[in-house]
Amino acid sequence: MATSTTGSTLLQPLSNAVRLPIDQVNFVVCQLFALLAAVWFRTYLHSSKTSSFIRHVVATLLGLYLALFCFGWYALHFVVQSGISYYIMIIIGVENMHKYCFVFALGYLTMCQITRVYIFDYGQYSADFSGPMMIITQKITSLAYEIHDGMFRKEEELTPSQRCLAVRRMPSLLEYLSYNCNFMGILAGPLCSYKDYITFIEGRSYQLTQSEANGKEDVKYEQRDPSPNIAVTQKLLICGLSLLFHMTVTKTLPVEYNIDDNFRATVSLPMRIIYLYVSLMAARPKYYFAWTLADAINNAAGFGFRGYDKNGASRWDLISNLRIQHIEFSTSFKMFLDNWNIQTALWLKRVCYERASFSPTIQTFVLSAIWHGVYPGYYLTFLTGVLMTLAARAIRNNIRHYFVDSPIVKLCYDVITWIATQVAISYTVVPFVLLSVKPSFLFYSYWYFCLHIACILVLLILPLKRTQKGSIEHESIKPSWPKKLEENILEQNSYSTTNNSFSQKREITCRYPSLKQ
């Protein structure tokens, strides 16, 4: 299906040559330009060579230029949304501005999504202007809550992560626009905290405190502006492989084939299950490509340095948005969510889950659906996700402890749960890809709504484990993969400020022991 664009048509010949929509070509070329600009930014506009003001101005102007190139006059929405939100912050005051900013930013995003979907190009998976607005909405709401936490709420009322992220002065308009519209994240994000971004722009060094494995001694490593070249190279290699897979394999495994009448009539049930899993797995590399490239761009500019591990090796995963190995080998619904779209899940946790007064899981999934867009398939996916999450948690809490004593038994348990998780994830996200109500219900009817029914039966039969506050208790995931892989998983997870399952039990270490923002 042909797509139209309001952005530049300068690359139309290239679009015709590669047989891709012009807006997608514009997106990829602009991201590659942003990668080169990031190298230039780090080399010639390093914080040691120029002022923060210049870095803010250049980052903002470059970001707005890329937005204008990709989306034409629609890029004005980015400035309008940011400008009105900033005005709300100034006039409302710190006591209630987070509520007004949240309602306005999400409402403005929803209005734009409705206009795009139901007036212009329903069902087209093109690079549209609402994509960057989704990231800007996250930044607007995150910063509003962080300012509210830092300038209004009492210190003892804050959770450890809120205390670390709290912003204690109002940003200037330039800082605000730079945070929302900088060239490193304007097109594909990912979300980052305001404190992380300002620390990067101003070049302030900090110490990352990490506990030794025995928990008795702290080792402090001073940041010395390590080179991101190795991390960027590795991520670009992943981008190349993901793009190659998407351009070759993905097109041969359409998700729509799962609802084809001939396919359903002629293929056995085991093969239908295998194709369901393979077709949805093949749909993921485009996300791997976009998110990993966005991460590489930020790293190339010098942003994304988390600190040093216990061996003194630099880590560049501060704003990484996914962990591919953990996604593909997830042994639970929770573990998949922990490693998929990480920054968005952190946003959902910080602005919704840990602040919700009732049914935090349901509220979080509803907010996630609204934020993603107005296609009915999104809501079907996230409503199904609520059932899957609650049922998976009930099963884990009630039966997992029977399989952890013997390594062999636990390995068999993990293999079975890996298969179950991958099928459940695939079953859940089909409507997310199909978008519309009719094909989504057709798919579920072909499967007789079997997993929906199974989840409901599980919730009716198995008791749910609850905390003192009455909310569902979360437990960490520790699959019995080979020891080296398991250590890598735990090592990477130990640096997360929070996790994507919205767990409140994880120990949180503030990255800013001396930062007074």
N, C-alpha and C positions, 0 to 999 in steps of 0.2 A: 504494500500500500504506500503510495506516495505521501510524503509529508511536506508541509510548508514551513517556512521559517521567517521570522522577522529580523533575524540577525544578518550578518554579512554573507553575501553570495560570492565573495572573492574566490573561495575554494570550490566552487561548483564543478570546474573541470576535474579536480581530484575526486570529488564526490561521485561523479559519473564514472571515473576510471575504476574506483574500488567498489562501486555499486552499493554505497551506503548513503543514507539520508544526509543532506548537507548539514543539519544541526548536529548530528553525531560526529561528522568530520570536523566541524568547528570546535566541538568540545575536546576531541582528542588533540587536535593541533594546538589549541589554546593551553591545554594542560602541559604539552611538551614545551611550548613557549614559556609557561610558568616555571617549568623545571630549569630551563636555561636562565631565566630571570632570577630564580632562587640562588643559583650558583653565583651570579653576578652580585646579587644583594649581599650574600655572605662575604664575598671577596672584597668588594669596593665600598659597601655601605655597612661594614661591620660596626658594632656598637663602640669599638675602640677607636674608630676612624671618623665617626660622624655622630651627630646628636640624635636623640630619640625623636625629636620633632621631624627631622628629615626622614628618618626611617618610617615614621607613621605616615607622612605625606606620600612618600614614594609607594609604600605598600598599598595605601588606599587608592591612589590614582591608577596604579597598575591593575588593581582588582576591578575597579569600575570600568576600565578600558576593556578588559577581557569579558566582563559582563555585557558591555555594549556590543562587542564584536559577536558574541554568541546569541544574544537575545534582543538586540535592537532597543527600541524604546521601552520594552518590557522591563529592562534593567532599572528603570526609574522606580519600579515597585520596591527594589532593595533599599533605595535611598529614602523613599517615602515611609516604608515600614520602620526603618531605623530612626528616621527623624522624628516621627510622631511618638514612637516609644520613648525616645530621649526626652521629648517635651513632657510626656506623661510622668516620667521619673522626676523631672524638675518641679512640676507644679503640684503633684499629688503628695509628695513627701514620702519618707522612708517607711512609715507605718503601714501604708496600704498600697504603695506603688507596685509591689510584686503581683498583687491580684489584678490591678488594672492593666499592667503590661502583659500579663498572661492572657487575659481575656481578649485584649486588642490584638496582640501578635498572632494568637491562634485563630481568632476570628478573621483577621485580614488574610492569613494564609488560606483558610477554608474558602473564603470568598473568591480568591484567585483560582483555587483548585476547581471550584464549581464552574467558574467562568471558562476555564480552559477545557475541562472535561466535557461539559454538557453544551457548550456553545461552539467550541472550535474543533477539537480533534479527539473525540471519544475513542478510547481503546488503543491509541498509538503510543508505543513505548519509545517516544523520541526524547531527546534531551530538552526538557521544557523549563521555563523560567521558574516554575514552582519548586523545582529541585533545590536550587540555591536558597530559595525562601524558606524551605524546611530547615536548613542549617541555621539561617539567620534567626528564625523563630526560636530555635534551641538556645542560641546565644543570648537573645533578648531576654528570654524568660529565666535562663540560668543566672545571668548577671543581676537581674532584678531581685531574685531570691538571695543571691550572695550579698548584695548591698543591704537588703532588709535584715539579713542575719548579722552583718557586721556593724550596722549603724543603728539598729533599733532593738533587736533581741538581746537579752542578757546572756553573758558568757555561759552560765551554768545551764541554760536552756538548749544549747547547741549540742549536736552530736559531734564526735571527733572530726568527721569529714566536713561538716558544716563549719566548724571552728577553723579548720585549715583553709577552706575556700572563701571564708567571709571577707568581703571587701569593705574597708573602713574609711573610704573617702569616695565622693562622687567623681566619676571619670569626666574628663573634658569631652567636648563634642568630637574633637579630632581623635582622641583615644577610642571613643565609642565607635565611630565610623571605621577606624582602622581595625578594631577587633571584629566587627561584623563583616567588613567588605574587603579585607586584605587579599592580595592576589594569590596567596598560598592556599586559601581555603574557600574562596568565593564560589567556585564551581562545584566542588565535591566534598568540601569540609576537610577533615572531620571536625566535630565539635571539640573545643578545648576550653579549659577554664580561663577566666579573665586574668587571674593571677599568673598562670603559666605564660600567657601571651605577653603581658606587660613585663614579666621577668626576662623573657626572650628579647623584646624590643629594647629594653633599657640595658641589657647586658649585665644584669646583677648576678654575681656568682652566689652560690649557696652551697651548703653542705647537705649531703644526703646521708642520713644516719640509718645504718642497717644493723640489726641485731645478728650476732653470730649464731650459728646453728644451736649452740648450747643455751642460748637465751641469756647468758650471763654478762656478756661484754658487747659494747657498742663500738663500731669502727666507723670513723668519719672520713669520707673522701672529699677532697676539695675539687670543685669543677674547674677544669683547665681547658675548656673549649676544645674537646676532642674532635677529630675529623669524622664527618659522617659518611665519607666516601664508600667505605666497605658496606655499610648498612644500605646506602642508596643503591649501590650496584646490585646487591642481593635482591632488593625489592623490585628493581627494574627487570631483573631476570624473571622473577615471579610474574610481573606484568606481561612480559613477552610470552611466557608459556601459557598464561591464562587467556591472552588475546588469541594466540594460535589455536588453543582448544576451542574457544568460542567461535572462531571463524570457520573451523573445520568440522568438529564433532557435534557441537551444539545444534547446528542446523539440521543434522540428520536424526536428531532425537527430539522432535517437537512434543511439548507437553500436551498439546491438543489431541494427540493420537490416543491418549488415555480415554477419550470419550467417543472415539470413532466406533460406529456400529459394527463394521466389518472386523475390526481388531477385537472387539469384545466377543463377537460370535465365533471367531476362528482360533483364538489364542487361549491356551489353558490358564487356569488361575495362577499357578506358580510363575508362569512367564509374564502374566499381567502384573504381578507384584514386583518382579525383577525390573520390568520396563518402567513401572511407576518410580522406583528408586533411581534407576539410571537416568531417566529423563529429567527428574528434578535435580539430581546431582550435576547434570550437564548444564543446567540453567544457572548454576552458581558462579562459574568463572567470570562472567561479565562484572559481577560485584567484586570478585577478587581483583580484577584488573583496575576498576575505577578507584576502589578504596586503597589499594596498595600503591597506586600511582600518586594519589593525593598524599599519602603518608610520606612517600619518597620526596615529593616536592617540598613539604615542610622540613624534612630532614636536611635536604640540600641547602635550605636557607639557614640551617643551624637550629631549627626548632624541633623539639621532640626528644631532646636528650633527657633521659630520666635520672641518670647518675651512673654509678659503678656498682657492679656486683661484688661478691665477696672476694673474687680473684682480681679485682681492679679493672676488669674489662668494661668498656663503655656500653651503655644500653640506649637504644634509640626507639623505644616503644612507648613513649609517654602518651602519645595520642593515636596509637595504632588502633584500627577499627575491627580487626579480626585476627584469629589464629587458625589458619587453614588446617593444619594437622589435627588440632583438637576438634574442629568442626567435623571433619570427615571420620574421625574415630570416636565420636561422642557415644557414651554408654547411657545417657539419660537425656531427657528433654531439657533439663536444667543445664547440663554441661554444654549442650548445643547453644543455648541462649547465652551462656557465659562467654562464649567466644565468637558470637556473630553480632555484627553492628555494635561493638562494645560501647562506643561513646554515646550512642543513642540510648542504650539501656542504662548507662550511668545517668543520663539526663532524666529519663523516666523515673529512676529511683530517687534522684535528688529533688525533683520538683513535684512528684506525685506520691510515690509509694511510701516514703518515710514521713510524709506530711499528711497522708490520708487518715481521716478519723474513723472510717469504716470500710470494709471490703477493699483493702489496698490492692490485692491482686486484680480484682475485676476492674477497679478504677484505672489501674495502670494499663491494662490491655485495651480498655475503651479509649483512653488518651492516645495510645499508640496507633490505634485504628484511625482516629480523627486526624492525627498528625500526618499519617501516611497519605491520606487523600480521601476522595469521596466515591471511589469505585466500590460497589457492593461486595466484590470479592475480598477486599481488605477486611471488611467487617466479619464476613464469614470465617476468614482465616483466624482472626484474633479471638472471636467468640469460641471457635473450636480450640484455639490455643489455651483458653481459660480451662476448659474441660480437661485437656491433655495434661496441663501443668498440675492441676489439683489431683487428678487420678494418678499420675506418675509419682507425685509426692506421697500419696496414701500408700501406694504399693511399696515404695522404697522404705517408708517408715515401718511398715508392718512385716515385710518378708526379707528384706536385704540381710538383716543380722543373722539369718539362718545359713547364709552362704559365704561368710567371710572367714571362717575358721581355717578351712583347708584351702591352700593356694590353688589346687587343681579344681576344686569345686567353684571357687571364686572366679577362676579364669573362664570356666564354662558359663557361669552366671553372667560375666561381662560380655562374652560372645553373644549370648542370647539377648541381653539387653541392648547390645549394639544393633543387632538386627531389628529388634522391636523399635528402637529409637529412630533408626533411619526410615523405616516404613511409616511410623507415626508422623515424623516431620514431613515426609513427602505427601502423605494423606492430608495433612493440615494445610500445607501451603499451595496446593493446587488452585484453589480459588484466587489466591493472591496473583497467580500468573494468568488465569483465565479472565479475571476482572469482573465479568458479568454474572448476574444471578442465574440465568437459565443454564449455561454450560456448567456452572459450579454445582447446582443442584442435580444436574444430569450425572455428573461424575459421582457425587455422593450416593445417588440412587442406584447407580450401577454397582456400588459397593454395599448397598443396602444399609447405609449409615452405620456400618458395623462397629467402627471405632468410637463413634459417638455413643452408641448403645453400651459398648463395653465400658467406657469411661463412667457413664451414669451408674451402671451396675456396681462398679468398683467403689464409687463414692457412697452408694447406698449400703454396701456390705462392709467395707473396711472403715474403721474409725480414723479420724484425722487427728494428728498430734498437734496440740495447740500450746502456745506460750501463755504466760500469766496475763498478757494484755488481750488474749483472745485471738491473736493473729496466728496464722499458720507458721509453724516453726520450720526453719530451713536448715538443711545440713549440707556440708560440703561434699563434693564428689571426688572420690579417689579410686579410679578403676585399677584393676590389677593387670595393667600392661607391663611389659618388661621394665625392670627397675630403672634403667637409664631414661626411658621415655617418661616414666612416672616422675622422676626427679626433675626433668625439664619442665613438665607441666606444673609441678608445685612451685618451682623456682620462678616461672613467669607469673603465675597467679599471685605469688607473695608480694609482688610490687604493685598490685592493683590497689587503688584507694578504696574502691568498692567493687562489687561484682554485678553481673548482668541479671542475676536471678533476684536482685533486690534484697540480698541477705543483709541483715543488720548484725550478724554475729562475727563478721570478719574483723580481725584486728586492723586498725587503721593507723598509719604512720604519716604525720604531716611532713610534706616536703619543704616547708617553709619555716624552719625554726626561728629565723631571725628577720623574716620579711614583714615589714609593717606597712601594709597597703591600705 
